[in-house]
Amino acid sequence: MPRLQEVGERLAEEWVSARRPKQSEGPQPHELRASDADRERIAQVLQDAHADGRLTLDELEERLGVVFSARTLGELAQLTADLLPADQQPLNLDGRPVSAFFKQEQRGGRWVVPAELDVTAMFGTTKLDFRDAILQNRRIVINATLVFGGLEIHVPEGLEVIRVAKGNTVRLTKQPAGPDAPVVEVRTTNFAGDVKVKEPPRRKRRR
């Protein structure tokens, strides 16, 4: 199985490279403006690192100074790069394709979703969690290649997901979304694959 997975990952990279989308004309993930909530996330990681001895008091004060003067996500992300593994970073600016061969791959947390994203799942599952994500565009296009694999999308309220396959468009989200709501458009090349959308529970109406 490890050998099959290694071959699959190599094929995935070749496949994705051949159909990699053009770079967005807008700002790149590291150039996007940071919010106060993003600064607080980074500050918490730094304080935890000081508490367990990974940062000295001087280092903590120096990095906190950068946190509260930072304007972009890129400036913030570099402050924790040496403190946590890539999959535990409080900010994820990785806009590369997501590929799962004989395994499960996921992307979630506070991550920047590029305007166009390639997803490949062959005998595996890819999970995309948009609940705390930053959308680079109000219309996100996901190019999904599913071969005996699945794509699972977690969405917050107000985000609409549609699927486009063979010229047909199907709305996958059940809950209503406003006319100006952001949209995730999933374009599928599908061989015995499936796309599932997980929505938050419906709010009970007050009588």
C-alpha positions as YAML, in Angstrom:
chain: A
units: angstrom
residues:
- id: 1
  name: MET
  ca: [0.00, 0.00, 0.00]
- id: 2
  name: PRO
  ca: [2.77, 2.58, 0.77]
- id: 3
  name: ARG
  ca: [4.25, 1.96, -2.69]
- id: 4
  name: LEU
  ca: [0.86, 2.45, -4.36]
- id: 5
  name: GLN
  ca: [0.38, 5.64, -2.39]
- id: 6
  name: GLU
  ca: [3.81, 6.92, -3.45]
- id: 7
  name: VAL
  ca: [3.08, 6.19, -7.11]
- id: 8
  name: GLY
  ca: [-0.34, 7.77, -6.76]
- id: 9
  name: GLU
  ca: [1.09, 10.97, -5.29]
- id: 10
  name: ARG
  ca: [3.61, 11.22, -8.12]
- id: 11
  name: LEU
  ca: [0.88, 10.75, -10.71]
- id: 12
  name: ALA
  ca: [-1.25, 13.31, -8.92]
- id: 13
  name: GLU
  ca: [1.48, 15.92, -9.14]
- id: 14
  name: GLU
  ca: [1.94, 15.25, -12.85]
- id: 15
  name: TRP
  ca: [-1.83, 15.39, -13.43]
- id: 16
  name: VAL
  ca: [-2.27, 18.60, -11.52]
- id: 17
  name: SER
  ca: [0.74, 20.27, -13.13]
- id: 18
  name: ALA
  ca: [-0.74, 19.61, -16.55]
- id: 19
  name: ARG
  ca: [-4.00, 21.36, -15.66]
- id: 20
  name: ARG
  ca: [-2.85, 23.85, -13.04]
- id: 21
  name: PRO
  ca: [-4.98, 27.00, -13.09]
- id: 22
  name: LYS
  ca: [-3.55, 30.41, -13.93]
- id: 23
  name: GLN
  ca: [-2.52, 32.61, -11.05]
- id: 24
  name: SER
  ca: [-5.25, 34.93, -9.88]
- id: 25
  name: GLU
  ca: [-4.85, 38.56, -10.91]
- id: 26
  name: GLY
  ca: [-5.85, 39.66, -7.42]
- id: 27
  name: PRO
  ca: [-3.64, 39.71, -4.33]
- id: 28
  name: GLN
  ca: [-1.88, 36.49, -3.38]
- id: 29
  name: PRO
  ca: [-2.72, 34.85, -0.03]
- id: 30
  name: HIS
  ca: [0.30, 36.33, 1.78]
- id: 31
  name: GLU
  ca: [-0.66, 39.81, 0.54]
- id: 32
  name: LEU
  ca: [-4.19, 39.80, 1.98]
- id: 33
  name: ARG
  ca: [-4.91, 42.16, 4.84]
- id: 34
  name: ALA
  ca: [-4.92, 40.66, 8.34]
- id: 35
  name: SER
  ca: [-7.85, 41.09, 10.71]
- id: 36
  name: ASP
  ca: [-7.77, 41.67, 14.46]
- id: 37
  name: ALA
  ca: [-8.96, 38.08, 14.91]
- id: 38
  name: ASP
  ca: [-5.97, 36.85, 12.88]
- id: 39
  name: ARG
  ca: [-3.60, 38.87, 15.07]
- id: 40
  name: GLU
  ca: [-5.17, 37.40, 18.19]
- id: 41
  name: ARG
  ca: [-4.68, 33.86, 16.85]
- id: 42
  name: ILE
  ca: [-0.99, 34.47, 16.31]
- id: 43
  name: ALA
  ca: [-0.58, 36.21, 19.67]
- id: 44
  name: GLN
  ca: [-2.12, 33.20, 21.44]
- id: 45
  name: VAL
  ca: [0.32, 30.78, 19.77]
- id: 46
  name: LEU
  ca: [3.26, 33.01, 20.78]
- id: 47
  name: GLN
  ca: [2.05, 33.23, 24.38]
- id: 48
  name: ASP
  ca: [1.66, 29.44, 24.54]
- id: 49
  name: ALA
  ca: [5.20, 29.05, 23.16]
- id: 50
  name: HIS
  ca: [6.55, 31.35, 25.87]
- id: 51
  name: ALA
  ca: [4.60, 29.49, 28.56]
- id: 52
  name: ASP
  ca: [6.21, 26.16, 27.68]
- id: 53
  name: GLY
  ca: [9.72, 27.59, 27.18]
- id: 54
  name: ARG
  ca: [10.00, 27.69, 23.40]
- id: 55
  name: LEU
  ca: [10.27, 31.48, 23.38]
- id: 56
  name: THR
  ca: [12.09, 33.70, 25.84]
- id: 57
  name: LEU
  ca: [10.38, 36.76, 27.24]
- id: 58
  name: ASP
  ca: [12.45, 39.01, 24.97]
- id: 59
  name: GLU
  ca: [11.50, 36.92, 21.91]
- id: 60
  name: LEU
  ca: [7.85, 37.01, 22.92]
- id: 61
  name: GLU
  ca: [7.85, 40.79, 23.29]
- id: 62
  name: GLU
  ca: [9.67, 41.23, 20.00]
- id: 63
  name: ARG
  ca: [7.24, 39.03, 18.07]
- id: 64
  name: LEU
  ca: [4.17, 40.52, 19.72]
- id: 65
  name: GLY
  ca: [5.39, 43.91, 18.58]
- id: 66
  name: VAL
  ca: [5.40, 42.64, 15.00]
- id: 67
  name: VAL
  ca: [1.96, 41.05, 15.47]
- id: 68
  name: PHE
  ca: [0.20, 44.28, 16.34]
- id: 69
  name: SER
  ca: [1.95, 46.26, 13.59]
- id: 70
  name: ALA
  ca: [1.47, 43.60, 10.88]
- id: 71
  name: ARG
  ca: [-0.74, 44.53, 7.96]
- id: 72
  name: THR
  ca: [-0.78, 41.30, 5.93]
- id: 73
  name: LEU
  ca: [-1.36, 37.60, 6.57]
- id: 74
  name: GLY
  ca: [2.14, 36.86, 5.28]
- id: 75
  name: GLU
  ca: [3.73, 39.00, 7.98]
- id: 76
  name: LEU
  ca: [1.76, 37.13, 10.62]
- id: 77
  name: ALA
  ca: [2.32, 33.61, 9.26]
- id: 78
  name: GLN
  ca: [6.11, 33.86, 9.44]
- id: 79
  name: LEU
  ca: [5.99, 34.55, 13.19]
- id: 80
  name: THR
  ca: [4.84, 31.00, 14.01]
- id: 81
  name: ALA
  ca: [6.59, 29.08, 11.22]
- id: 82
  name: ASP
  ca: [9.27, 27.73, 13.61]
- id: 83
  name: LEU
  ca: [6.85, 26.94, 16.44]
- id: 84
  name: LEU
  ca: [4.33, 24.48, 14.98]
- id: 85
  name: PRO
  ca: [4.17, 21.83, 12.22]
- id: 86
  name: ALA
  ca: [2.62, 22.94, 8.95]
- id: 87
  name: ASP
  ca: [-0.71, 21.20, 9.63]
- id: 88
  name: GLN
  ca: [-1.06, 22.98, 12.99]
- id: 89
  name: GLN
  ca: [-0.29, 26.53, 11.90]
- id: 90
  name: PRO
  ca: [-2.92, 29.11, 12.91]
- id: 91
  name: LEU
  ca: [-2.82, 30.53, 9.37]
- id: 92
  name: ASN
  ca: [-2.60, 28.39, 6.24]
- id: 93
  name: LEU
  ca: [-1.58, 30.28, 3.11]
- id: 94
  name: ASP
  ca: [-0.96, 27.17, 1.02]
- id: 95
  name: GLY
  ca: [-2.87, 27.55, -2.23]
- id: 96
  name: ARG
  ca: [-1.52, 24.38, -3.82]
- id: 97
  name: PRO
  ca: [-3.85, 21.64, -5.11]
- id: 98
  name: VAL
  ca: [-5.24, 19.05, -2.70]
- id: 99
  name: SER
  ca: [-4.66, 15.42, -3.69]
- id: 100
  name: ALA
  ca: [-5.65, 12.17, -1.98]
- id: 101
  name: PHE
  ca: [-4.46, 8.80, -3.32]
- id: 102
  name: PHE
  ca: [-5.42, 5.80, -1.18]
- id: 103
  name: LYS
  ca: [-5.73, 8.10, 1.84]
- id: 104
  name: GLN
  ca: [-7.58, 11.12, 3.25]
- id: 105
  name: GLU
  ca: [-6.39, 14.69, 2.80]
- id: 106
  name: GLN
  ca: [-8.01, 17.76, 4.29]
- id: 107
  name: ARG
  ca: [-7.66, 21.49, 4.39]
- id: 108
  name: GLY
  ca: [-9.35, 23.58, 7.02]
- id: 109
  name: GLY
  ca: [-8.93, 26.02, 9.86]
- id: 110
  name: ARG
  ca: [-8.01, 29.59, 8.97]
- id: 111
  name: TRP
  ca: [-6.90, 29.04, 5.36]
- id: 112
  name: VAL
  ca: [-7.01, 31.17, 2.23]
- id: 113
  name: VAL
  ca: [-9.10, 29.56, -0.52]
- id: 114
  name: PRO
  ca: [-7.73, 30.56, -3.94]
- id: 115
  name: ALA
  ca: [-10.12, 31.67, -6.66]
- id: 116
  name: GLU
  ca: [-9.51, 28.34, -8.41]
- id: 117
  name: LEU
  ca: [-8.43, 25.14, -6.70]
- id: 118
  name: ASP
  ca: [-7.62, 21.68, -8.09]
- id: 119
  name: VAL
  ca: [-8.77, 18.69, -6.03]
- id: 120
  name: THR
  ca: [-7.98, 15.08, -6.90]
- id: 121
  name: ALA
  ca: [-9.25, 12.00, -5.04]
- id: 122
  name: MET
  ca: [-8.44, 8.51, -6.30]
- id: 123
  name: PHE
  ca: [-9.45, 5.73, -3.92]
- id: 124
  name: GLY
  ca: [-9.35, 8.36, -1.20]
- id: 125
  name: THR
  ca: [-11.20, 11.34, 0.25]
- id: 126
  name: THR
  ca: [-10.51, 15.06, 0.24]
- id: 127
  name: LYS
  ca: [-12.15, 17.27, 2.86]
- id: 128
  name: LEU
  ca: [-12.41, 21.03, 2.48]
- id: 129
  name: ASP
  ca: [-13.64, 23.02, 5.48]
- id: 130
  name: PHE
  ca: [-14.81, 26.53, 4.61]
- id: 131
  name: ARG
  ca: [-16.25, 27.39, 8.03]
- id: 132
  name: ASP
  ca: [-13.29, 29.54, 9.07]
- id: 133
  name: ALA
  ca: [-11.75, 30.11, 5.65]
- id: 134
  name: ILE
  ca: [-10.89, 33.34, 3.83]
- id: 135
  name: LEU
  ca: [-12.29, 33.32, 0.29]
- id: 136
  name: GLN
  ca: [-10.00, 34.98, -2.25]
- id: 137
  name: ASN
  ca: [-12.98, 35.54, -4.52]
- id: 138
  name: ARG
  ca: [-16.75, 35.62, -4.06]
- id: 139
  name: ARG
  ca: [-16.97, 32.80, -6.61]
- id: 140
  name: ILE
  ca: [-14.61, 29.91, -5.96]
- id: 141
  name: VAL
  ca: [-14.08, 27.27, -8.64]
- id: 142
  name: ILE
  ca: [-13.03, 23.77, -7.56]
- id: 143
  name: ASN
  ca: [-11.82, 21.50, -10.36]
- id: 144
  name: ALA
  ca: [-12.46, 18.06, -8.84]
- id: 145
  name: THR
  ca: [-11.21, 14.82, -10.35]
- id: 146
  name: LEU
  ca: [-12.79, 11.91, -8.49]
- id: 147
  name: VAL
  ca: [-11.90, 8.32, -9.32]
- id: 148
  name: PHE
  ca: [-13.48, 5.97, -6.79]
- id: 149
  name: GLY
  ca: [-12.94, 8.85, -4.39]
- id: 150
  name: GLY
  ca: [-14.91, 11.51, -2.61]
- id: 151
  name: LEU
  ca: [-14.97, 15.22, -1.95]
- id: 152
  name: GLU
  ca: [-16.51, 16.42, 1.32]
- id: 153
  name: ILE
  ca: [-17.17, 20.14, 1.80]
- id: 154
  name: HIS
  ca: [-18.07, 21.76, 5.14]
- id: 155
  name: VAL
  ca: [-19.73, 25.15, 4.78]
- id: 156
  name: PRO
  ca: [-20.91, 27.94, 7.10]
- id: 157
  name: GLU
  ca: [-24.27, 29.64, 6.81]
- id: 158
  name: GLY
  ca: [-24.69, 31.81, 3.75]
- id: 159
  name: LEU
  ca: [-22.24, 29.96, 1.48]
- id: 160
  name: GLU
  ca: [-23.79, 28.29, -1.57]
- id: 161
  name: VAL
  ca: [-22.32, 25.21, -3.27]
- id: 162
  name: ILE
  ca: [-23.22, 24.15, -6.80]
- id: 163
  name: ARG
  ca: [-21.97, 21.25, -8.88]
- id: 164
  name: VAL
  ca: [-21.36, 21.47, -12.61]
- id: 165
  name: ALA
  ca: [-20.95, 18.21, -14.55]
- id: 166
  name: LYS
  ca: [-21.53, 17.51, -18.24]
- id: 167
  name: GLY
  ca: [-23.25, 20.84, -18.70]
- id: 168
  name: ASN
  ca: [-25.71, 20.29, -15.85]
- id: 169
  name: THR
  ca: [-25.78, 22.49, -12.74]
- id: 170
  name: VAL
  ca: [-27.11, 21.19, -9.42]
- id: 171
  name: ARG
  ca: [-27.37, 23.12, -6.17]
- id: 172
  name: LEU
  ca: [-25.86, 21.03, -3.36]
- id: 173
  name: THR
  ca: [-26.62, 23.25, -0.36]
- id: 174
  name: LYS
  ca: [-30.13, 22.97, 1.05]
- id: 175
  name: GLN
  ca: [-30.35, 26.07, 3.18]
- id: 176
  name: PRO
  ca: [-31.30, 29.38, 1.53]
- id: 177
  name: ALA
  ca: [-28.60, 31.86, 0.58]
- id: 178
  name: GLY
  ca: [-28.96, 35.52, -0.34]
- id: 179
  name: PRO
  ca: [-28.58, 36.82, -3.91]
- id: 180
  name: ASP
  ca: [-25.14, 38.24, -3.06]
- id: 181
  name: ALA
  ca: [-23.93, 35.16, -1.21]
- id: 182
  name: PRO
  ca: [-20.51, 33.73, -2.11]
- id: 183
  name: VAL
  ca: [-20.62, 30.61, -4.30]
- id: 184
  name: VAL
  ca: [-18.40, 27.54, -4.51]
- id: 185
  name: GLU
  ca: [-18.69, 25.99, -7.96]
- id: 186
  name: VAL
  ca: [-17.53, 22.36, -8.10]
- id: 187
  name: ARG
  ca: [-16.64, 21.22, -11.61]
- id: 188
  name: THR
  ca: [-16.31, 17.46, -11.58]
- id: 189
  name: THR
  ca: [-14.61, 14.88, -13.73]
- id: 190
  name: ASN
  ca: [-16.18, 11.89, -12.09]
- id: 191
  name: PHE
  ca: [-15.61, 8.13, -12.23]
- id: 192
  name: ALA
  ca: [-17.56, 6.50, -9.42]
- id: 193
  name: GLY
  ca: [-16.89, 9.46, -7.16]
- id: 194
  name: ASP
  ca: [-19.14, 11.53, -4.94]
- id: 195
  name: VAL
  ca: [-19.45, 15.10, -3.64]
- id: 196
  name: LYS
  ca: [-21.01, 15.70, -0.21]
- id: 197
  name: VAL
  ca: [-21.79, 18.99, 1.49]
- id: 198
  name: LYS
  ca: [-22.05, 19.32, 5.27]
- id: 199
  name: GLU
  ca: [-24.13, 22.29, 6.41]
- id: 200
  name: PRO
  ca: [-24.67, 23.72, 9.91]
- id: 201
  name: PRO
  ca: [-27.88, 22.66, 11.68]
- id: 202
  name: ARG
  ca: [-30.91, 24.73, 10.79]
- id: 203
  name: ARG
  ca: [-31.86, 27.31, 13.35]
- id: 204
  name: LYS
  ca: [-35.22, 26.76, 14.98]
- id: 205
  name: ARG
  ca: [-37.69, 29.50, 14.26]
- id: 206
  name: ARG
  ca: [-39.07, 31.35, 17.24]
- id: 207
  name: ARG
  ca: [-42.81, 31.24, 17.60]
...
